[in-house]
Amino acid sequence: MELYIFDGSLEGLLTAVFECYQRKSQAVKLVSEALHVPDVFDPGYRVISDREKGKRVWKGLCKKLGKEWQFRFYKAFLSEQPEVYQHLFNFARYVIDHPAGVCENFAQPDVLAISQTAQKVHREKHRMEAFVRFQKTGDGIYYAHIEPDFDVLPLLTEHFQNRYADQRWIIYDLKRKYGLYYDLEKTEEIELDAAPQMSVTNALPSGLLDPKEQLYTMLWQDYFKSTNIQARKNTRLHVRHVPRRYWKYLSEKQG
């Protein structure tokens, strides 16, 4: 089995598929540079990301995959799970080597793994859409930070751009150190030199907030408490729908 080492990007993964056919490799183990442990007896083959090679492979996959499966492939990649790279690599070869329609063969291990992983990423995306809470800063930008299990930020653009089309906003992934900025016309990726430091209640420092933001937060917390009927409280059901790891995003859970 040949060892392929790539840079961890989607372009790099697709390039690895291209190189596999060009080099006529039969069995390949694919690992990212971040997870590769050097072996003096097997230095491996380092894949250099190539946009044109990646495009050719993706174009070939798209001829055999419908929109839904193309999106599943992308969502599975965003999971960042170490084992998913191998599954995606194997899946790409499986699709290329067989007639269209083989992606519906869930008895095939890579097909099943990608489908299940994509579903996990999809659920995380929906949770971020539901649980993100913006705070208005002094310069009129609405800011929210997240730390999702998977890299779902690229999947959030359409939802938040449509829902908050009339205000400037930033959603920043503290874990991956990049974010989305919407300027009322377009959304683009940004990186902050230093992300704002959060308080123990997961709020921005008062000096960065709009003067009325803390008042709005207090009013929302009071409303939440007033509508909460203790006699009908079902913590187990609540946690099932709103897992505890997401409570840090909810202003009603603070204080």
MIMIDO-693423 format. One record per atom (N, C-alpha, C): y, x, z; residue in three letters. Coordinates in steps of 0.001 Angstrom, whole numbers, plus 500000, padded with zeros to 6 digits. Atoms other than C-alpha are relative to their C-alpha. Layout:
BEGIN
YXZALA;...
This chain:
BEGIN
498803500848500000MET;500000500000500000MET;501247500883500000MET;498749499251500081GLU;503433501307499042GLU;501045499417500955GLU;498937500409499091LEU;506318501216501506LEU;501331500014499259LEU;498671500110500594TYR;509649499949500138TYR;501013499791501128TYR;498946500107498991ILE;512810500401502220ILE;501273499540499299ILE;498775500508500639PHE;515883498313501337PHE;501101499819501037PHE;498828500003499120ASP;519360497819502784ASP;500174498729500819ASP;499903501223499212GLY;518737494359504256GLY;500792498890499333GLY;499224501016500706SER;520851492494501699SER;499100499188499074SER;500755500827500939LEU;519671489672499453LEU;499915500693498639LEU;499991499256501255GLU;520685491741496445GLU;498962501126500042GLU;500969498921499849GLY;518576494599497786GLY;498574499493499950GLY;501343500576500007LEU;515563492356498319LEU;499581499641498575LEU;500306500369501384LEU;515747491021494759LEU;499812501245499129LEU;500165498739500721THR;516170494572493474THR;498623500590500264THR;501328499497499636ALA;512992495517495349ALA;498920499305499175ALA;500953500739500835VAL;511139492781493439VAL;500009500574498578VAL;499873499421501340PHE;512464494185490156PHE;499306501359499934PHE;500584498659499978GLU;511447497732491109GLU;498482499943500100GLU;501447500163499838CYS;507994496521492073CYS;499314499837498643CYS;500569500202501333TYR;507329495341488519TYR;500238501219499111TYR;499689498835500833GLN;509044498330486918GLN;499095501182500341GLN;500851498900499550ARG;506982500769489005ARG;498508499639499959ARG;501384500493500053LYS;503835498643488565LYS;499274500156501340LYS;500594499942498665SER;503241498572492300SER;499129498773500224SER;500921501105499760GLN;500299496439493325GLN;500257499341501357GLN;499776500513498639ALA;500686496053497101ALA;501197500725500601ALA;498766499427499475VAL;504072496563498757VAL;500292499460501396VAL;499494500385498682LYS;505238496526502361LYS;501498500227499978LYS;498541499924500080LEU;508969495763502480LEU;500613499977501390LEU;499296499963498709VAL;511140496738505454VAL;501468500330499763VAL;498581499679500101SER;514880496909506013SER;500269501353500659SER;499638498695499436GLU;516588500198506819GLU;500184499910501508GLU;499727500152498572ALA;517599498838510224ALA;498723499997500830ALA;501262500111499263LEU;513949498300511197LEU;499006501093499632LEU;500928498963500462HIS;512382501247509416HIS;499871501131501015HIS;500291498862499129VAL;510724503866511627VAL;499499501140499113VAL;500390498896500886PRO;510599507199509738PRO;498598500526500301PRO;501363499485499880ASP;507118508527509082ASP;499896501234499104ASP;500047498752500761VAL;506706512155508027VAL;498897499968498941VAL;501101500065500940PHE;503453511256506245PHE;500220498958498900PHE;499712501032500997ASP;504937508287504346ASP;501494499700499982ASP;498538500194500039PRO;508646508590503555PRO;500403498685499348PRO;499704501265500654GLY;508451505429501453GLY;500914500142498801GLY;499116500025501162TYR;510453504425498409TYR;501261499231500373TYR;498728500629499637ARG;514129503676499026ARG;500579499243498809ARG;499481500869501052VAL;515392500770496990VAL;501528500028500030VAL;498533500003500117ILE;518987501125495784ILE;500425498659499413ILE;499563501324500464SER;520626497699495485SER;500715500098498655SER;499417500019501340ASP;521531496917491898ASP;500286498547499630ASP;499592501382500268ARG;523481493773491046ARG;499313499423498763ARG;500586500505501238GLU;522148493460487498GLU;498498499757500138GLU;501436500187499780LYS;518516493921488544LYS;499761498774500877LYS;500129501159499120GLY;518979491400491337GLY;500243498699499257GLY;499687501197500783LYS;520534488891488932LYS;498848499621499087LYS;501110500275500914ARG;517633489224486520ARG;498828499351500736ARG;501088500578499211VAL;515096488509489236VAL;500359498580500433VAL;499579501327499548TRP;517098485568490599TRP;499984499006498841TRP;500001500878501176LYS;517523484127487118LYS;498570499596499655LYS;501399500303500276GLY;513757484370486607GLY;499428499019501002GLY;500469500927498962LEU;513098482607489916LEU;500562498599499773LEU;499344501300500190CYS;515577479844489130CYS;499373499202498861CYS;500658500699501102LYS;513693479034485932LYS;498782499222500488LYS;501216500628499489LYS;510696478071488055LYS;500222499235501303LYS;499702500663498728LEU;512376476818491238LEU;501118498989499819LEU;498934500991500011GLY;514393473636491625GLY;501089500398500986GLY;498870499699499126LYS;517703473581493503LYS;499581500040501472LYS;500415500063498601GLU;515988472640496762GLU;499300501282500426GLU;500725498790499647TRP;513675475641496701TRP;500874501247499889TRP;499046498887500056GLN;516460477985495640GLN;500768500092501316GLN;499246500047498748PHE;518376476842498703PHE;499108500389501179PHE;500937499613498939ARG;515278477214500920ARG;499841501525500039ARG;500141498550500100PHE;514879480778499703PHE;501192500677500679PHE;498773499425499433TYR;518493481537500641TYR;500080499771501508TYR;499943500306498570LYS;518311479808504025LYS;498984500827500780LYS;501003499171499323ALA;515113481653504908ALA;500515501428500151ALA;499423498652499914PHE;516881484928504116PHE;501018500093501131PHE;498963499995498963LEU;519731483974506465LEU;499429499970501414LEU;500610500018498668SER;517254483708509340SER;500018501382500642SER;499970498603499528GLU;517346487526509620GLU;498736500399500761GLU;501250499671499322GLN;513797487458510967GLN;499310501153499261GLN;500596498823500654PRO;512053490822510287PRO;498865499655499044PRO;501154500326500831GLU;508931489180508892GLU;500365499196498761GLU;499662500881501122VAL;510837486894506514VAL;500230500788498721VAL;499768499199501200TYR;511713489745504146TYR;498705500176499202TYR;501281499849500680GLN;508054490326503390GLN;499571498683499366GLN;500366501305500545HIS;507462486598502939HIS;500804499691498733HIS;499159500271501163LEU;510397486319500521LEU;499579500866498815LEU;500446499081501054PHE;509222489353498577PHE;498692499505499386PHE;501294500501500483ASN;505664488008498332ASN;500169498688499235ASN;499759501301500630PHE;506939484530497460PHE;500576500181498601PHE;499382499754501302ALA;509095485878494631ALA;498948500455498984ALA;501052499531500905ARG;506116487691493127ARG;499016498871499664ARG;500928501118500189TYR;503902484636493598TYR;500548499005498977TYR;499366500940500928VAL;506368482402491753VAL;500079500583498591VAL;499859499352501311ILE;506971484896488943ILE;498654500101499279ILE;501323499766500601ASP;503246485480488389ASP;499219498730499677ASP;500734501249500199HIS;502258481804488275HIS;500875498961499285HIS;499236501064500676PRO;503277478660486377PRO;500935499287500972PRO;499068500769499174ALA;506142476505487657ALA;499241498959500812ALA;500633501001499151GLY;505213474256490550GLY;499185500574501138GLY;500827499406498951VAL;503313476729492718VAL;500708500013501361VAL;499263500017498732CYS;506067476526495322CYS;499637498789500863CYS;500434501161499224GLU;504566473204496381GLU;498612500195500609GLU;501310499692499429ASN;501315474889497384ASN;500185500527501427ASN;499731499600498622PHE;501824474916501146PHE;498789500637500676PHE;501152499261499475ALA;498358476373501641ALA;500217501501499813ALA;499677498595500203GLN;499856479628500390GLN;500880500458501165GLN;499299499598498765PRO;501055481550503521PRO;501499500235499846PRO;498585499684500175ASP;504386482729502100ASP;500824498746499705ASP;499329501273500281VAL;505313479276500774VAL;500237499250501308VAL;499893500711498727LEU;504623477744504176LEU;501000500683500927LEU;499111499256499100ALA;506462480491506089ALA;501468499812499611ALA;498623500153500467ILE;509594480201503949ILE;500498498581500258ILE;499618501392499757SER;509627476409504188SER;500312499764501477SER;499798500184498557GLN;509304476493507995GLN;501230500746500486GLN;498834499212499587THR;511899479230508405THR;501293499363499514THR;498819500661500552ALA;514377477457506133ALA;500361498767500811ALA;499750501190499192GLN;513979474311508226GLN;500640500359501328GLN;499398499544498742LYS;514803476227511409LYS;501473500348499792LYS;498609499639500310VAL;517958477616509798VAL;500816498745499736VAL;499310501261500304HIS;518868474138508549HIS;500365499262501294HIS;499706500655498710ARG;518606472730512092ARG;501123500710500736ARG;498934499241499333GLU;520788475525513435GLU;501349499720499349GLU;498768500340500728LYS;523376474773510744LYS;500548498672500492LYS;499551501319499560HIS;523513471112511781HIS;500518500043501438HIS;499545499899498615ARG;523863472040515441ARG;501375500650500077ARG;498679499376500013MET;526786474320514682MET;501063499000499512MET;499054501003500497GLU;528454471526512703GLU;500328498976501074GLU;499794501020498962ALA;528010469177515663ALA;500681500551501241ALA;499579499492498708PHE;528843471501518543PHE;501216500920499973PHE;498814499144500066VAL;531706473670517269VAL;501218499243500525VAL;498768500578499467ARG;534917472969519217ARG;501154500968499733ARG;498850499159500317PHE;538230474295517917PHE;501009499992501136PHE;498867499896499089GLN;541094475511520084GLN;501222500402499171GLN;498793499722500777LYS;544620475487518684LYS;500752501175500598LYS;499290498816499526THR;546361478839518932THR;501506499797499872THR;498550500111500010GLY;550046479459519352GLY;500606500041498615GLY;499467499935501364ASP;550501480186515643ASP;499467498884499108ASP;500399501190500741GLY;548969476854514638GLY;498658500072499306GLY;501331499879500597ILE;545506478078513598ILE;498964499494501000ILE;501066500496499142TYR;542473476277514980TYR;498850501012499974TYR;500984498912499890TYR;539964478832516241TYR;498760499533500747TYR;501269500269499313ALA;536286478515517170ALA;499106501211499818ALA;500939498888500101HIS;533688481145517896HIS;498584499482500216HIS;501404500401499894ILE;529928480879517581ILE;499128501240500155ILE;501005498941499921GLU;526851482987518312GLU;498637499383499670GLU;501243500710500367PRO;524076481201516382PRO;498784500910499970PRO;501245499238500075ASP;520453482270516404ASP;499822500633498630ASP;500138499509501372PHE;520623482695512624PHE;501385500129499369PHE;498724499779500681ASP;523356483744510194ASP;500367498780499154ASP;499742501261500705VAL;524385480195509311VAL;501448499848499530VAL;498584500122500366LEU;528093480866508789LEU;500215499697498519LEU;499789500323501423PRO;527802480887504953PRO;499665498555499645PRO;500399501381500284LEU;526278477389505165LEU;500996498986500554LEU;499075500916499329LEU;529191475914507145LEU;501267499718499211LEU;498724500089500721THR;531982476319504608THR;500304498589499507THR;499733501306500618GLU;531636473013502765GLU;500292498923501043GLU;499822501031498968HIS;531303470867505906HIS;501378500074500628HIS;498737499878499278PHE;534342472239507724PHE;501205499964499066PHE;498897500074500950GLN;536489472595504626GLN;500300498554499633GLN;499811501414500315ASN;535932468920503837ASN;500523499223501206ASN;499646500762498801ARG;536292467687507417ARG;501381500364500545ARG;498716499555499464TYR;539338469754508353TYR;500854500592498879TYR;499285499525501188ALA;541049470042504989ALA;501504500134500219ALA;498545500017499802ASP;544534469513506440ASP;500470500961501080ASP;499584499043498970GLN;544571472342508974GLN;499355501362499761GLN;500533498640500128ARG;544114476098508989ARG;499035500261501150ARG;500964499746498939TRP;541059477237510889TRP;499220501284499762TRP;500866498823500025ILE;538869480210511723ILE;498752499675500813ILE;501257500054499249ILE;535206480102512713ILE;499451501420499987ILE;500381498587499919TYR;534130483519513961TYR;498656500160500684TYR;501324499711499449ASP;530584484728514557ASP;500106501284500824ASP;499848498850499119LEU;530856487015517583LEU;498816500954499909LEU;501214499184500042LYS;527287488238517194LYS;499972500887498761LYS;500077499264501261ARG;527640489334513551ARG;501349500573499582ARG;498682499386500168LYS;531336490223513749LYS;500651499727498636LYS;499232500426501161TYR;532659488272510787TYR;500214498494500107TYR;499683501415499876GLY;534129484835510235GLY;500456499382498695GLY;499457500746501125LEU;535466482186507883LEU;501436499611500322LEU;498597500412499821TYR;539188481546507418TYR;500381499059498870TYR;499552500997500970TYR;540498478426505698TYR;501521499912500077TYR;498534499939500032ASP;544170478600504603ASP;500639498771499353ASP;499575501271500607LEU;544511474970503331LEU;499706499941498503LEU;500330499975501423GLU;543496476057499817GLU;498589500509499746GLU;501319499392500218LYS;540377478216500034LYS;499475500563501308LYS;500647499396498844THR;537904479631502518THR;499478501371499606THR;500461498651500289GLU;537189483341502660GLU;499448500659501253GLU;500564499266498875GLU;535225485725504830GLU;501022501003500523GLU;499080499053499376ILE;537194487825507299ILE;499260500795501068ILE;500461499204498872GLU;536560490546509851GLU;501215500317500858GLU;498903499732499080LEU;538769490907512914LEU;499816501375500624LEU;500082498684499370ASP;539607494331514272ASP;499495499875501433ASP;500462500268498633ALA;539091492879517738ALA;500014498491500202ALA;500085501444499769ALA;537843489336518332ALA;500600499673501354ALA;499416500392498719PRO;539701487474521113PRO;498952499985501110PRO;500909499995498858GLN;538120487979524528GLN;499988498626500662GLN;500138501317499412MET;536777484778526043MET;499952500073501519MET;500093500104498549SER;537038483673529631SER;498600499560500375SER;501328500422499544VAL;534030482708531744VAL;499694498572499564VAL;500210501372500481THR;534551479130530529THR;499945499947498472THR;500134499906501448ASN;534297480381526934ASN;501250499535499254ASN;498739500412500614ALA;537940479544526233ALA;500835501226499667ALA;499070498922500324LEU;540609481678524627LEU;500974500215501155LEU;498983499760498972PRO;543142483347526956PRO;501178499054499805PRO;498909500977500083SER;545990480959527760SER;501175500516499188SER;498884499436500747GLY;548473483358526181GLY;499871499848498503GLY;500215500170501435LEU;546908482802522762LEU;500004498537499573LEU;500141501418500317LEU;546669479031522993LEU;501329499300499805LEU;498868500902500090ASP;549108476353521945ASP;500249499417501392ASP;499703500489498645PRO;550903475134525123PRO;499316498669500342PRO;500603501307499737LYS;549384471655524718LYS;498470500021499987LYS;501445499956500167GLU;545809472846524126GLU;499254499770501306GLU;500676500174498717GLN;544854473059527801GLN;500085498551500478GLN;499841501408499630LEU;546216469548528364LEU;498998499143499230LEU;500951500761500813TYR;544148468184525478TYR;498569500192500511TYR;501341499704499484THR;541062469894526891THR;499739499221501283THR;500143500729498739MET;541643468363530326MET;499834498507499747MET;500100501424500313LEU;542142464911528807LEU;498614499665499452LEU;501319500229500560TRP;538905465226526846TRP;498931500064501086TRP;500967499888498911GLN;537000466350529950GLN;500047498761500897GLN;499856501202499178ASP;538396463411531936ASP;499383498784499295ASP;500573501113500769TYR;537433461002529152TYR;498470500058500041TYR;501452499830499985PHE;533918462418529027PHE;499414499579501343PHE;500487500347498658LYS;533513462049532797LYS;500088498492500245LYS;499796501423499754SER;534883458508532815SER;499015499124499233SER;500936500792500803THR;532479457336530108THR;498538500315500329THR;501357499598499638ASN;529452459039531651ASN;499477499100501129ASN;500561500926499009ILE;527333456438533481ILE;498868500707500736ILE;500978499233499237GLN;525454458244536246GLN;498647499287500115GLN;501240500762499820ALA;522894455445536669ALA;499096500080498773ALA;500790499941501234ARG;521794455905533057ARG;499804501445499535ARG;500107498590500344LYS;521764459699533125LYS;498542500392499784LYS;501350499541500334ASN;518673461188531452ASN;500119501455499544ASN;499776498589500299THR;518948464974531639THR;498993500549499003THR;501037499488500900ARG;515651465634529888ARG;500290499610498554ARG;499681500467501352LEU;516633463530526860LEU;501261500689499487LEU;498741499363500384HIS;520125465014526854HIS;499772501437499535HIS;500267498609500344VAL;518834468593526810VAL;499199500103498705VAL;500762499990501239ARG;516433467698524007ARG;500932499930498795ARG;499056500162501113HIS;519359466661521797HIS;501116501047500014HIS;498949498992499861VAL;521885469186523136VAL;499451501136500870VAL;500586498896499220PRO;519995472355524210PRO;501058500762500792PRO;499052499348499089ARG;521603474286527060ARG;500723501177499357ARG;499343498822500584ARG;522330477323524898ARG;501232499637499181ARG;498819500434500757TYR;524908475235523003TYR;501104499464500912TYR;499007500574499099TRP;526753473980526097TRP;501268500847500076TRP;498832499122499901LYS;529040477020526055LYS;501060499691498952LYS;499029500368501029TYR;530683475633522895TYR;500753498716500322TYR;499480501345499754LEU;531468472222524420LEU;500994499987501150LEU;498967500027498971SER;534708471791526299SER;499661499017501111SER;500365500991498976GLU;533263468740528108GLU;499006500554501011GLU;500959499391499081LYS;530691471067529706LYS;500654501071500871LYS;499302498972499233GLN;533310473414531110GLN;500727499375501189GLN;499225500469498847GLY;535059473138534412GLY;499187499210501000GLY;
